[in-house]
């Protein structure tokens, strides 16, 4: 039996609202990717102008999060979604909040790059930071693609790669402590780089959270397996003994 015209219109209208919501997430994700990429590039190149641009553009991410909040609340209030549609709306709300935090971490990297530019010249671990940044950038891109395409396998790959980020973070932590012990003039730059490395590690963590939301979207449940972790920075001790 054909559906009533009014009901057909309501269904099409609801589908369009969900599509608009997904497009907003895609746009926000693109902005976060760009901000993050620029913040790492600015750090590697000591580009204070690019760092300043990252700071100035952060408001666009915040505005999109507010818009997505409005869209999701409107859908929940007027459409009363259930099953797959409800999961899509809830996941969108969580992903938007996570992307906003990732944008904040990119902004913090840009702030610290400006501070490092004023410190004594130091470039020791920048290549390690760059490698870590490239890995996390790939995770962010892949997890957003997984979210938009509902690709559980791609999301799981991102979820597992976070362990590699943790290992790099621990290695970088040790390296920076050693540089600070060798020359007190490195302390300012190394301290900011420690925070930058932590920001990268946290962006990686947030990528795995989005990966878990993809799993939830497709299967209706979160992963039951505990996420592998290899961050040992909380227990690192560097010997101060002199040979």
MARSEMI-504067 format. One line per field, with one value per residue (C-alpha): residue number from 1; x, y, z. Coordinates in steps of 0.5 Angstrom, whole numbers. Layout:
REM MARSEMI-504067
seq <- c(NUM_...)
xx <- c(X_...)
yy <- c(Y_...)
zz <- c(Z_...)
***
This chain:
REM MARSEMI-504067
seq <- c(1_2_3_4_5_6_7_8_9_10_11_12_13_14_15_16_17_18_19_20_21_22_23_24_25_26_27_28_29_30_31_32_33_34_35_36_37_38_39_40_41_42_43_44_45_46_47_48_49_50_51_52_53_54_55_56_57_58_59_60_61_62_63_64_65_66_67_68_69_70_71_72_73_74_75_76_77_78_79_80_81_82_83_84_85_86_87_88_89_90_91_92_93_94_95_96_97_98_99_100_101_102_103_104_105_106_107_108_109_110_111_112_113_114_115_116_117_118_119_120_121_122_123_124_125_126_127_128_129_130_131_132_133_134_135_136_137_138_139_140_141_142_143_144_145_146_147_148_149_150_151_152_153_154_155_156_157_158_159_160_161_162_163_164_165_166_167_168_169_170_171_172_173_174_175_176_177_178_179_180_181_182_183_184_185_186_187_188_189_190_191_192_193_194_195_196_197_198_199_200_201_202_203_204_205_206_207_208_209_210_211_212_213_214_215_216_217_218_219_220_221_222_223_224_225_226_227_228_229_230_231_232_233_234_235_236_237_238_239_240_241_242_243)
xx <- c(0_3_5_1_4_4_8_13_14_16_21_24_25_28_33_35_36_40_44_45_48_53_55_56_60_64_65_68_72_75_77_80_84_87_88_92_96_98_100_105_107_108_112_117_118_118_113_110_105_102_101_98_93_91_89_85_81_79_73_70_71_67_61_60_60_54_51_51_49_43_41_42_37_32_32_31_26_22_23_24_29_30_34_39_37_38_45_47_44_48_54_54_53_59_64_62_64_71_73_72_77_82_81_83_89_91_91_95_100_100_101_107_110_110_113_118_120_122_126_134_135_133_131_133_127_123_124_121_115_114_114_109_105_104_102_96_94_93_89_85_84_82_77_73_73_71_65_63_63_61_67_68_75_78_76_79_85_85_84_90_95_94_99_104_103_104_110_113_110_114_120_120_119_125_129_126_128_135_136_134_139_144_143_139_138_134_129_124_123_123_118_113_115_113_106_106_107_102_97_99_98_91_89_90_86_80_81_80_74_71_73_69_63_63_63_57_54_54_53_49_55_61_68_68_76_80_84_91_96_103_104_109_111_108_113_119_125_132_138_142_148_155_160)
yy <- c(0_7_12_18_24_28_22_21_28_28_22_26_32_28_24_31_34_28_29_36_34_29_35_39_34_33_41_41_35_38_45_41_37_44_47_41_40_48_48_42_45_52_48_45_51_56_60_64_68_61_59_66_64_58_62_67_61_57_61_57_50_53_56_49_46_50_49_42_42_46_41_35_38_40_33_30_35_34_28_23_18_11_5_7_14_16_13_17_23_21_20_26_30_26_27_34_35_31_35_41_39_37_44_46_42_45_52_50_47_54_58_54_55_62_61_57_62_67_62_60_57_49_44_37_33_37_31_26_31_31_24_23_29_26_19_23_27_20_18_24_23_16_16_22_18_12_16_19_12_8_3_-1_-4_3_5_-1_0_7_5_0_5_9_5_7_14_12_9_15_20_16_16_23_25_21_25_32_30_28_35_39_35_37_44_49_53_48_48_53_50_43_44_47_41_36_40_39_32_31_35_30_24_27_28_21_19_23_19_13_15_17_10_7_12_9_2_4_7_1_-5_-1_-3_0_-5_-10_-10_-6_-1_-2_3_4_11_10_17_17_12_15_16_19_18_24_20_23_18)
zz <- c(0_-2_4_5_1_8_11_5_6_13_12_6_10_16_11_9_16_17_11_13_20_17_12_18_21_15_14_22_21_15_19_24_19_16_23_25_19_19_27_25_19_23_28_24_20_26_22_27_21_20_28_28_23_26_33_29_25_31_32_26_29_35_31_27_34_36_30_30_37_35_29_34_39_34_31_38_40_33_30_36_32_34_32_27_26_34_34_28_32_38_35_31_38_41_35_34_41_40_34_38_43_37_35_41_42_35_37_43_39_35_42_44_37_38_45_42_37_43_46_45_38_39_34_37_37_31_27_32_33_26_25_31_28_21_24_28_22_18_24_24_16_16_22_19_13_17_20_14_10_16_15_21_19_17_24_27_24_27_34_34_31_37_41_36_38_45_44_40_45_51_46_45_53_54_49_51_58_56_52_58_63_58_57_62_56_52_58_55_48_51_56_51_46_52_52_44_44_50_45_39_44_46_39_37_43_41_34_37_41_34_31_37_35_28_31_35_29_25_30_36_41_43_42_48_47_51_47_47_50_51_54_59_60_67_70_66_70_67_71_73_74_71_67)
***
